[in-house]
Amino acid sequence: MPGNQQQSKTGDTDRTYPGGAKGRGALCSFIRSHYSCIAATVIVLLSVGVTVGLTFINKKEISELSIAVDAIKSDHDIIRQLSTIDALKCDQEDMRQLSTTVDALKRNQDDISNAVDALKHDQDHKRQLTTSVDALKGEEDDMRQLSITVEALKRDQSNLSTTVDALKNNQNDMSTTVDALKNNQNDMSTTVDALKNNQNDMSTTVDTLKNNQNNMFTTVDALKNNQNDMSITVDTLKRDQVNMSTTVDALKRDQDHMHQLCTSTSADALQHIQNDIQQLLTTVDALIRSQDNPRQLSTTVDALERNHDDMSTPVDALKHDDNVRQLSTPVDALKNDHDNIR
């Protein structure tokens, strides 16, 4: 603090007398560097002087010396106050500089904050750019995939055109098939009608066979009655037995053929049986007309009895034949299929 006061005082003197600034500056520098020693020396000298003065000087001088000491003390206090003021001024200037520095720092801080914000903004912008670049890369990949998809769609379109052509050809084939099915349906309808007619014919044939069997029963009974009447002509019939053997063999062959036909369930077999029965009836009629030959008639009667016994079995079998009964089942099934197709 005293050095600052001395410097302030010297500065004031330099401003007052600009010409002696250099010498006074050197003196002030010396005083500032040896101020404590000078002050101690001055105090010691003053103390010695006071002591000597007190010893050798009278009271008036002691009083004057006391006044001088008080003046020195006052000057010393003034110097201290001036040093304090100079220090305060220096501190004030330092505060001003510090304020300026603080303001500059604040401005720098604001600039730094703005720079940081700009950097953050740039960083965000960079991130956005990175995101945009990634998005563009993704869009580029999507475009590649889209190109691949377009190529695949083109190939699919070509394949679809081929498929459409194939479908058109299939449609034409289906149209042809439908026409063929319609024709088959018409043919099936005709077949069903024919089967119905055949079923009706078979029913009629079975009824005819039943009637013929009844007629044969009546004929056989009549022949038995005639046989009793023909006993007188047995000798004559024996002589004609040789001639009738051929007829008997033929009847046996017809009987075997009839037996084979009776085991079948077809309409043709029934028709053959009916024809054979008609032939037998014709033969019986012929035999009745030829009653003049008793021996031949007796042999024929025996053959007819055997034929009757042999025919009764296949006729009964035809009555109870499941194949004849079941023939109506496929006919009905064909009719249902025909209705479903319609």
C-alpha positions in Angstrom: 0.0 0.0 0.0 2.7 2.6 0.8 4.5 1.9 -2.5 1.2 2.4 -4.3 0.6 5.7 -2.5 4.2 6.9 -3.4 3.7 5.8 -7.0 0.4 7.7 -7.2 2.0 10.8 -5.7 5.0 10.5 -8.0 2.6 10.1 -10.9 0.8 13.3 -9.9 4.2 15.2 -9.7 5.1 13.9 -13.1 1.9 15.2 -14.5 2.6 18.6 -12.8 6.2 18.9 -13.9 6.8 17.1 -17.1 10.5 18.2 -17.5 11.8 16.4 -14.4 10.0 13.3 -14.9 13.1 11.2 -15.6 15.1 12.2 -12.4 12.1 12.1 -10.2 11.2 8.7 -11.7 14.6 7.4 -10.7 14.3 8.9 -7.2 10.8 7.5 -6.8 12.1 4.1 -7.9 14.9 4.3 -5.3 12.5 5.5 -2.6 10.0 2.7 -3.5 12.7 0.1 -3.3 14.2 1.4 0.0 11.0 2.9 1.5 11.0 0.7 4.6 14.7 1.3 5.3 14.3 5.0 4.8 11.3 5.1 7.0 13.1 3.2 9.8 16.2 5.4 9.5 14.0 8.5 9.6 12.2 7.2 12.7 15.5 6.3 14.4 17.0 9.6 13.5 13.9 11.4 14.7 14.0 9.4 17.9 17.6 10.2 18.4 17.1 13.8 17.6 14.1 14.0 19.9 16.1 12.4 22.6 19.1 14.7 22.1 16.7 17.7 21.7 15.0 16.8 24.9 18.3 16.6 26.6 19.9 19.7 25.2 16.9 21.9 24.1 14.6 23.7 26.2 10.9 23.2 26.6 10.1 25.6 23.8 12.1 23.6 21.4 10.6 20.4 22.8 7.1 21.8 22.1 8.1 22.9 18.6 9.5 19.5 18.1 6.3 17.9 19.3 4.4 20.1 16.8 6.8 19.0 14.1 6.4 15.3 15.1 2.7 15.8 15.0 3.0 17.4 11.6 5.1 14.5 10.4 2.6 12.0 11.7 -0.2 14.0 10.0 1.9 13.9 6.8 2.5 10.2 7.2 -1.3 9.6 7.7 -2.0 11.8 4.6 0.6 9.8 2.7 -1.1 6.6 3.8 -4.5 7.9 2.8 -3.1 9.0 -0.6 -1.6 5.6 -1.0 -4.9 4.0 -0.2 -6.7 6.3 -2.6 -4.2 5.5 -5.3 -4.6 1.8 -4.5 -8.3 2.2 -4.7 -8.0 4.0 -8.0 -5.7 1.2 -9.3 -8.2 -1.4 -7.9 -11.0 0.6 -9.6 -9.1 0.5 -12.9 -8.3 -3.1 -12.4 -12.1 -3.7 -11.7 -12.9 -1.7 -14.8 -10.4 -3.8 -16.8 -11.8 -6.9 -15.0 -15.3 -5.8 -16.0 -14.1 -5.2 -19.5 -12.4 -8.6 -19.4 -15.6 -10.2 -18.0 -17.7 -8.5 -20.6 -15.3 -9.7 -23.2 -15.4 -13.2 -21.7 -19.2 -13.0 -21.7 -19.1 -12.0 -25.3 -16.7 -14.8 -26.0 -18.9 -17.1 -24.0 -21.9 -16.0 -26.1 -19.8 -16.4 -29.2 -18.7 -19.8 -27.9 -22.4 -20.7 -27.1 -23.4 -19.5 -30.5 -20.6 -21.5 -32.0 -21.6 -24.6 -29.9 -25.2 -24.1 -31.0 -24.0 -23.8 -34.6 -21.9 -26.9 -34.1 -24.9 -28.7 -32.6 -27.1 -27.5 -35.4 -24.4 -28.6 -37.9 -24.1 -31.9 -36.1 -27.9 -32.4 -36.2 -27.8 -31.3 -39.8 -25.0 -33.8 -40.4 -27.1 -36.5 -38.7 -30.1 -35.6 -40.8 -27.8 -35.7 -43.9 -26.6 -39.1 -42.7 -30.1 -40.2 -42.2 -31.1 -38.8 -45.6 -28.1 -40.6 -47.2 -29.1 -43.8 -45.5 -32.7 -43.2 -46.7 -31.4 -42.6 -50.2 -29.4 -45.8 -50.0 -32.5 -47.6 -48.8 -34.5 -46.0 -51.6 -31.8 -47.1 -54.0 -32.0 -50.6 -52.7 -35.8 -50.3 -53.0 -35.4 -49.1 -56.5 -33.2 -52.1 -57.3 -35.7 -54.4 -55.7 -38.5 -52.6 -57.6 -36.5 -53.1 -60.8 -36.1 -56.8 -60.0 -39.9 -56.9 -59.2 -40.7 -55.2 -62.4 -38.6 -57.7 -64.4 -40.3 -60.5 -62.4 -43.7 -59.0 -63.2 -42.8 -58.8 -66.9 -41.8 -62.5 -66.8 -45.0 -63.3 -64.9 -46.9 -61.3 -67.5 -45.3 -63.3 -70.3 -46.1 -66.5 -68.4 -49.6 -65.2 -67.7 -50.1 -64.6 -71.5 -48.9 -68.2 -72.1 -51.2 -69.4 -69.4 -54.1 -67.4 -70.8 -53.5 -68.9 -74.2 -53.3 -72.3 -72.6 -56.6 -71.6 -70.7 -58.2 -70.5 -74.0 -57.1 -73.7 -75.6 -58.3 -75.6 -72.5 -61.6 -73.7 -72.8 -62.0 -74.8 -76.4 -61.1 -78.3 -75.3 -63.6 -78.0 -72.5 -66.2 -76.8 -75.0 -65.5 -79.8 -77.1 -65.7 -82.0 -74.0 -69.0 -80.4 -73.0 -70.4 -81.1 -76.4 -69.2 -84.7 -76.2 -70.7 -85.0 -72.7 -74.0 -83.6 -74.1 -73.9 -86.2 -76.8 -73.0 -88.9 -74.3 -75.9 -87.6 -72.2 -78.2 -88.0 -75.1 -76.8 -91.4 -75.8 -77.1 -92.3 -72.1 -80.7 -91.1 -72.2 -81.3 -93.4 -75.2 -79.5 -96.2 -73.4 -81.6 -95.7 -70.2 -84.8 -95.8 -72.3 -83.6 -98.9 -74.0 -82.8 -100.5 -70.7 -86.2 -99.6 -69.4 -87.7 -101.1 -72.6 -85.5 -104.2 -72.1 -86.7 -104.4 -68.5 -90.3 -104.2 -69.6 -89.6 -106.8 -72.3 -88.0 -109.1 -69.7 -90.9 -108.7 -67.4 -93.2 -109.6 -70.3 -91.0 -112.5 -71.2 -91.1 -113.9 -67.7 -94.9 -113.5 -67.6 -95.0 -115.4 -71.0 -92.8 -118.1 -69.6 -95.2 -118.5 -66.6 -98.2 -118.7 -69.0 -96.3 -121.2 -71.2 -95.5 -123.3 -68.1 -99.2 -123.3 -67.2 -100.1 -124.3 -70.7 -97.5 -127.0 -70.6 -99.1 -128.3 -67.4 -102.4 -128.5 -69.1 -100.9 -130.1 -72.2 -99.1 -132.7 -70.1 -102.3 -133.6 -68.2 -104.1 -134.0 -71.6 -101.3 -136.1 -72.8 -101.5 -138.3 -69.8 -105.2 -138.9 -70.4 -104.4 -139.6 -74.0 -101.7 -142.1 -72.9 -104.3 -144.2 -71.1 -106.3 -144.3 -74.3 -103.2 -145.1 -76.3 -102.2 -148.2 -74.4 -103.7 -150.4 -77.1 -101.3 -149.0 -79.6 -98.2 -149.6 -77.5 -97.0 -152.5 -79.8 -97.2 -150.2 -82.8 -95.3 -147.5 -81.0 -92.6 -149.9 -80.0 -92.0 -150.7 -83.7 -91.6 -147.0 -84.3 -89.3 -146.6 -81.4 -86.2 -146.8 -83.6 -87.5 -144.0 -85.8 -88.2 -141.9 -82.7 -84.7 -142.4 -81.2 -83.4 -139.6 -83.5 -86.1 -137.3 -82.3 -85.4 -138.2 -78.7 -81.7 -137.4 -79.2 -82.6 -134.1 -80.7 -84.9 -133.4 -77.8 -82.1 -134.2 -75.4 -79.8 -131.8 -77.2 -82.5 -129.2 -77.0 -83.0 -130.0 -73.4 -79.2 -129.5 -72.6 -79.2 -126.3 -74.6 -82.2 -125.1 -72.7 -80.6 -126.0 -69.4 -77.5 -124.0 -70.4 -79.6 -121.1 -71.4 -81.6 -121.2 -68.2 -78.5 -120.7 -66.1 -77.9 -117.4 -67.8 -79.7 -114.2 -66.7 -79.6 -112.2 -69.9 -82.5 -111.3 -72.0 -81.1 -113.2 -75.0 -81.1 -116.4 -72.9 -84.7 -115.9 -71.9 -85.5 -115.3 -75.5 -83.8 -118.6 -76.5 -85.8 -120.4 -73.8 -89.0 -118.9 -75.0 -88.1 -119.9 -78.6 -87.3 -123.5 -77.4 -90.6 -123.6 -75.5 -92.4 -122.5 -78.6 -90.7 -125.2 -80.6 -91.7 -127.8 -77.9 -95.3 -126.5 -78.1 -95.1 -126.8 -81.9 -93.8 -130.3 -81.5 -96.5 -131.2 -79.0 -99.1 -129.8 -81.4 -97.6 -131.9 -84.2 -97.7 -135.0 -81.9 -101.3 -134.3 -81.1 -102.0 -134.1 -84.7 -100.1 -137.3 -85.3 -102.2 -139.4 -82.8 -102.5 -142.0 -85.5 -99.0 -143.2 -84.6 -99.5 -144.4 -81.0 -96.0 -145.8 -80.5 -94.4 -142.5 -81.6 -96.9 -140.5 -79.5 -96.1 -142.6 -76.4 -92.4 -141.9 -76.8 -93.1 -138.2 -77.4 -95.2 -138.1 -74.3 -92.5 -139.6 -72.2 -90.0 -137.1 -73.6 -92.4 -134.2 -73.0 -92.8 -135.3 -69.4 -89.0 -135.4 -68.9 -88.7 -132.1 -70.7 -91.4 -130.7 -68.4 -89.6 -131.9 -65.3 -86.3 -130.5 -66.6 -87.8 -127.2 -67.6 -89.7 -126.6 -64.3 -86.4 -126.3 -62.5 -84.9 -123.5 -64.7 -88.2 -121.7 -64.9 -88.4 -121.7 -61.1 -84.8 -120.6 -61.0 -85.7 -117.7 -63.3 -88.5 -116.7 -61.0 -86.2 -116.6 -58.0 -83.0 -115.4 -59.9 -81.5 -112.4 -58.1 -79.8 -111.3 -61.3 -83.2 -110.7 -62.9 -84.4 -108.9 -59.8 -81.2 -106.9 -59.5 -81.3 -105.8 -63.2 -83.7 -103.0 -62.3 -81.1 -101.6 -59.8 -78.5 -100.6 -62.4 -81.3 -99.3 -64.6 -82.5 -97.0 -61.8 -78.9 -96.0 -61.1 -78.4 -95.0 -64.7 -81.6 -93.1 -64.6 -80.4 -91.2 -61.5 -77.1 -90.4 -63.2 -78.9 -89.2 -66.2 -81.0 -86.8 -64.0 -77.9 -85.6 -62.2 -76.1 -84.8 -65.4 -79.1 -82.8 -66.5 
